[in-house]
Amino acid sequence: MRPPHSRAHSGMLITLLAGILLGCQSTPPITEGYPHQQALRGHTKELVLACAGPPLQEREEGAVTMLRYYREAPLLEESMVSSKSSRPTVHHGCWATVVIQHQRVDQVRYRFVPSSVDASNDCEEIFANCPE
């Protein structure tokens, strides 16, 4: 006979593994549809750096430069208030990749983490100080 707490541990382990598997599934990046994402097209790398700050990663591949940014949701956003208490919601964030070709922004890609949550507000916030 198993101790009573081992069933709870098994349940938590299954939930954790399912979350990892779902989080690792690849979804295509979102390349259009949000105001800041569209407004950056045609701007220079210097403007992006000035308004969004330094990226977490910068990579050059021939004539293409990619700037990668990440923003997580604020902790308060991850707690949903109900009538008498609050309950946690899914921790989420957004990767934004700025693709620069010929010295100009060609496209901006958003990838939500996890993909099941619309974290577009997190990516849009990265570029909130950029001109529209």
Buried (B, 14 or more C-beta within 10 A) or exposed (E): EEEEEEEEEEEEEEEEEEEEEEEEEEEEBBBEEBEBBEBBBEBEBEBBBEBBEEBEEBEEEEEEBBBBBBBBBEEEBBEEEEEEEEEEEEBBBBBBBBBBEEEEBBBBBBBBBBBEBEBBBBBBBBBEEBEE
